[in-house]
Amino acid sequence: MELRKLNKKGAEMTIGTLVIIVLAVIVLVILVLGFTTGWNNLWDNISNFFSGGGDVKTIVNQCTVAATVSNTFDYCCKAREVKFSEKEEIITCADTRISGMLGEGITPLTCPEDYCEPFFKGECESIVEGCPDPGNDDQMKKFCCHKVQALTCADVLEVVDDLCSNLDVSDCDNFDTPEECK
């Protein structure tokens, strides 16, 4: 009885060929998606997946994970940009439109009142080492345009009572567009 040696080179070439084919298919899918949906849309979808913003389904999945592991900060405080009916909004998982869509058997977390305020207040006050001088345009621009997650400090000023009592929300009116914040 004669035993034949297995030809190992053929097996290695097959695995290498399969890896190249898989990589080629991935590149092809990315190219097709990029050309059909537009490159900006493709990059937005990819960045939204990793950054916490995007479509409702992505946000619901992120909120389901936060609720499952009882991550109160991510659930209650992490601001997410989402499109509802072609209108972009900044919300948290505590928004009833999101918490009502959590995965089956997932109980929405209860957000303690004023739970997030110390975080937002501290972040905004650290921008100009305290509160900005309303007469100093550079300080006001830094303060009003700085983002704490998806909220600007001007947004935070509206909801945090004891943040910079020398300021009013209207003090940030000169810095409410992206062009004015450059």
C-alpha positions in Angstrom: 0.0 0.0 0.0 1.4 3.3 -1.1 0.7 6.6 0.8 0.7 9.8 -1.1 2.0 13.0 0.3 -0.5 15.7 0.5 0.2 18.7 -1.6 0.2 21.5 1.0 0.9 24.2 -1.6 -2.5 23.9 -3.1 -4.2 24.3 0.3 -2.2 27.4 1.1 -2.9 28.9 -2.2 -6.7 28.3 -1.8 -6.7 30.1 1.6 -4.7 33.0 0.2 -7.0 33.2 -2.8 -10.1 33.1 -0.5 -8.7 36.0 1.6 -8.0 38.0 -1.5 -11.5 37.3 -2.8 -13.1 38.4 0.5 -11.1 41.6 0.6 -12.0 42.3 -3.0 -15.7 41.8 -2.2 -15.5 44.2 0.8 -13.8 46.8 -1.4 -16.3 46.3 -4.1 -19.2 46.7 -1.6 -17.7 49.9 -0.3 -17.3 51.3 -3.8 -20.8 50.4 -4.8 -22.2 52.0 -1.6 -20.1 55.0 -2.0 -21.1 55.6 -5.6 -24.8 54.8 -5.1 -25.5 56.6 -1.8 -22.9 59.3 -2.1 -19.5 59.4 -0.4 -20.6 61.9 2.2 -23.6 59.8 3.2 -21.4 56.7 3.4 -18.8 58.5 5.6 -21.6 60.0 7.7 -23.1 56.6 8.3 -19.8 55.1 9.3 -18.9 58.0 11.6 -22.4 58.0 13.1 -22.0 54.4 14.0 -18.8 55.0 15.9 -19.6 58.4 17.3 -23.1 58.0 18.7 -25.2 59.8 16.2 -27.2 58.9 13.1 -30.4 57.2 12.3 -33.0 56.1 14.9 -32.1 52.4 14.7 -28.5 53.1 15.5 -29.4 55.3 18.5 -31.9 52.7 19.7 -29.2 50.0 19.6 -26.8 52.2 21.5 -29.4 53.0 24.1 -30.4 49.4 24.4 -26.8 48.6 25.3 -26.6 51.4 27.8 -29.8 50.3 29.5 -28.7 46.6 29.5 -25.5 47.4 31.3 -27.1 50.1 33.5 -24.8 52.8 32.2 -26.8 55.8 33.6 -24.4 58.4 32.3 -24.5 57.2 28.7 -28.2 56.6 28.9 -29.2 59.9 30.6 -26.5 62.4 29.6 -24.8 61.4 26.3 -26.3 63.7 23.7 -26.9 62.1 20.4 -27.7 63.8 17.0 -30.6 62.0 15.3 -32.9 62.7 12.3 -36.6 62.5 13.0 -38.7 63.2 9.9 -35.8 64.9 8.1 -35.2 67.2 11.1 -32.0 66.8 13.1 -32.4 66.9 16.8 -30.1 66.4 19.8 -31.5 63.9 22.3 -30.6 61.4 25.0 -31.8 57.9 25.4 -34.3 59.2 28.0 -36.3 60.7 25.1 -39.6 58.8 25.1 -39.4 58.3 21.3 -36.2 56.3 21.9 -36.9 54.7 25.3 -40.1 53.3 23.9 -38.2 51.4 21.2 -35.6 49.7 23.3 -35.1 46.0 22.7 -37.6 43.5 24.0 -37.4 42.9 27.7 -35.2 46.0 28.2 -36.4 48.3 30.9 -35.6 52.0 30.4 -33.3 53.5 33.0 -34.7 56.2 35.3 -32.6 59.4 35.1 -32.2 61.2 38.4 -33.2 64.8 38.3 -30.2 67.1 37.6 -27.9 64.0 37.2 -26.1 65.4 34.2 -25.8 69.1 35.2 -22.5 68.8 37.2 -20.8 67.3 34.2 -22.1 69.8 31.7 -21.4 72.7 34.1 -17.9 71.6 34.8 -17.1 71.1 31.1 -18.4 74.6 30.1 -16.8 76.4 33.0 -13.4 74.8 32.2 -13.5 76.5 28.7 -12.5 79.9 29.9 -11.5 79.0 33.5 -14.8 80.1 34.9 -17.4 82.2 33.2 -16.7 84.4 30.1 -16.8 88.1 30.3 -19.9 89.1 28.1 -17.8 92.0 26.7 -14.9 89.8 25.6 -15.7 88.4 22.1 -12.9 85.8 22.2 -14.1 84.3 25.5 -17.8 84.4 24.4 -16.9 82.7 21.2 -15.0 79.9 23.0 -17.8 79.5 25.5 -20.8 79.7 23.1 -19.3 77.5 20.4 -17.7 74.9 22.5 -19.4 71.5 22.3 -19.9 69.3 25.3 -20.9 66.1 23.5 -23.4 67.4 20.9 -24.6 70.4 23.0 -22.9 73.8 22.9 -22.4 75.6 26.2 -25.0 78.0 25.1 -27.5 75.0 25.0 -26.3 74.0 28.5 -26.7 77.6 29.7 -30.5 77.2 29.0 -30.9 74.1 31.2 -28.3 74.5 34.0 -29.6 77.1 36.5 -26.4 78.0 38.3 -24.1 78.1 35.2 -22.6 81.5 34.7 -25.3 83.7 36.3 -23.7 86.7 34.7 -24.8 85.4 31.3 -28.1 85.1 29.5 -28.8 82.8 26.6 -29.2 85.8 24.3 -25.5 86.7 25.0 -24.7 83.8 22.6 -26.9 85.0 19.8 -23.8 86.3 17.9 -22.4 82.7 17.8 -25.3 80.5 16.8 -24.2 79.4 13.3 -21.2 77.2 12.4 -19.8 80.1 10.3 -19.8 82.4 13.3 -18.1 79.8 15.4 -15.1 79.4 13.1 
